[in-house]
Amino acid sequence: MTVDPWLALALLCVVNLVAFAAQGIDKVLAERGLRRISEGTLAMLALPLASPGMWLGMRMFRHKTRKRSFLALAVGATIVNAAMVSALIWAFQRGWLTLEMAG
């Protein structure tokens, strides 16, 4: 399978931006006493290689940094992200995935 590196990078940026923004949106909703984004949804948003965006959002917005149940979900999502990166590296090393510019 051939992957366009620019498309892959763009998708990676988008999913990380979504995970980051979700932390900020949930923080605003919490401050206003409105219906919140569930912890499960926040953690699931980190699964498509977006745990860096989730952790950055947690730090920048000071959101969900003390809640142990969410921290456990965040660590789990990060472990899944690490496994996904390992699988991608493995696939590249075996030639199953290649990078090629589109066009």
Backbone torsions as a table, in degrees:
resi	resn	phi	psi	omega
1	MET	NA	135.0	179.1
2	THR	-103.5	134.4	-177.9
3	VAL	-119.3	131.6	174.2
4	ASP	-77.1	117.8	-176.1
5	PRO	-61.9	-33.4	179.8
6	TRP	-70.0	-38.6	176.9
7	LEU	-66.4	-43.4	178.6
8	ALA	-60.9	-43.1	179.1
9	LEU	-65.2	-41.8	179.2
10	ALA	-62.9	-44.3	178.7
11	LEU	-63.5	-40.8	178.1
12	LEU	-62.0	-41.8	177.6
13	CYS	-64.2	-42.4	-178.6
14	VAL	-63.8	-48.5	-177.7
15	VAL	-65.7	-34.4	176.9
16	ASN	-70.1	-37.8	177.2
17	LEU	-64.5	-40.0	178.4
18	VAL	-63.8	-45.9	179.9
19	ALA	-63.6	-39.5	177.9
20	PHE	-64.0	-49.9	-177.8
21	ALA	-63.1	-36.2	-179.4
22	ALA	-60.9	-36.4	177.5
23	GLN	-63.8	-44.6	179.8
24	GLY	-66.7	-41.5	179.3
25	ILE	-63.6	-44.2	179.9
26	ASP	-64.5	-35.1	177.6
27	LYS	-63.3	-45.8	178.8
28	VAL	-62.6	-44.0	178.6
29	LEU	-61.0	-39.7	179.2
30	ALA	-64.8	-43.3	-179.0
31	GLU	-64.9	-30.1	-178.8
32	ARG	-92.9	-0.3	178.9
33	GLY	70.7	24.9	-178.8
34	LEU	-95.4	172.4	178.7
35	ARG	-61.4	133.8	-170.9
36	ARG	-100.1	167.1	170.7
37	ILE	-80.6	131.6	-176.9
38	SER	-66.7	152.5	178.3
39	GLU	-60.7	-37.1	178.2
40	GLY	-61.0	-41.9	178.3
41	THR	-66.1	-43.5	178.7
42	LEU	-59.2	-42.2	179.8
43	ALA	-69.9	-40.4	-179.9
44	MET	-63.9	-32.8	178.2
45	LEU	-63.5	-21.9	-180.0
46	ALA	-84.3	-13.1	-172.8
47	LEU	-68.7	-33.7	179.3
48	PRO	-81.2	60.0	180.0
49	LEU	61.6	33.7	-177.0
50	ALA	-115.5	19.8	178.1
51	SER	-64.1	-31.8	175.8
52	PRO	-59.9	-41.2	178.0
53	GLY	-64.0	-39.8	178.4
54	MET	-63.5	-49.0	-178.6
55	TRP	-64.7	-40.2	178.3
56	LEU	-63.1	-42.1	177.3
57	GLY	-63.3	-41.5	178.2
58	MET	-60.0	-43.6	-178.5
59	ARG	-70.5	-48.1	-175.3
60	MET	-66.8	-38.6	-178.4
61	PHE	-94.1	-0.1	-176.7
62	ARG	49.3	54.6	-173.4
63	HIS	-125.5	129.9	176.7
64	LYS	64.0	24.4	-176.7
65	THR	-85.9	-14.4	-179.2
66	ARG	-112.9	-10.6	-176.3
67	LYS	-82.1	108.1	-173.8
68	ARG	-58.3	-39.2	-178.0
69	SER	-64.0	-39.3	178.9
70	PHE	-74.1	-37.3	178.0
71	LEU	-59.9	-37.1	177.1
72	ALA	-63.8	-42.1	176.5
73	LEU	-63.1	-41.5	-179.1
74	ALA	-64.5	-42.8	177.7
75	VAL	-64.2	-41.7	177.5
76	GLY	-60.5	-43.4	178.0
77	ALA	-63.2	-37.5	179.3
78	THR	-67.4	-39.3	177.1
79	ILE	-63.6	-42.5	177.2
80	VAL	-62.2	-41.4	177.7
81	ASN	-60.2	-43.9	179.6
82	ALA	-62.9	-40.1	177.5
83	ALA	-65.2	-38.7	178.8
84	MET	-65.2	-42.5	178.2
85	VAL	-63.2	-42.9	178.2
86	SER	-60.3	-42.6	179.0
87	ALA	-64.7	-39.4	178.0
88	LEU	-65.2	-43.5	177.8
89	ILE	-60.5	-44.5	179.5
90	TRP	-59.7	-44.2	-179.9
91	ALA	-65.5	-38.5	176.9
92	PHE	-65.2	-42.7	-178.9
93	GLN	-62.7	-31.0	-179.5
94	ARG	-89.4	-2.3	178.9
95	GLY	81.6	8.5	179.3
96	TRP	-73.9	-27.7	175.7
97	LEU	-123.9	139.8	175.5
98	THR	-135.3	153.9	176.1
99	LEU	-98.4	131.5	178.9
100	GLU	-150.8	130.7	179.5
101	MET	-67.2	134.9	178.3
102	ALA	-75.3	152.2	173.3
103	GLY	112.7	NA	NA
